[in-house]
Amino acid sequence: MAELLLTGGEAGWVKFRHDRVQQAALSALQPAELDDLRITLARRLAGQAIHELAAAEQYLAAEPMRISISPNSNGRNQVTIASA
């Protein structure tokens, strides 16, 4: 499997070597598993300001979900997710 992935060393990133490999891996997941994966990714990304847009894309891709966004005390938005 390692030959299918690229890693960013100290930066800690991991990505698929090719888009088709990513598509094949994701197509093997059941819809609920894919939603769980997207929510996990979104939560990890949301903790870093530079990745908030990527986090939002993952939250929005996970269906069916109810998402609410409200400002919190430190001036950033708080995202709350509930299953539909």
Buried (B, 14 or more C-beta within 10 A) or exposed (E): EEEEEEEEEEEEEEEBEEEEBBEEEEEEEEEEEBBEBBBEBBBEBBEEEEBBEBBBBBBEBBEEBEEEEEEEEEEEEEBEEEEE
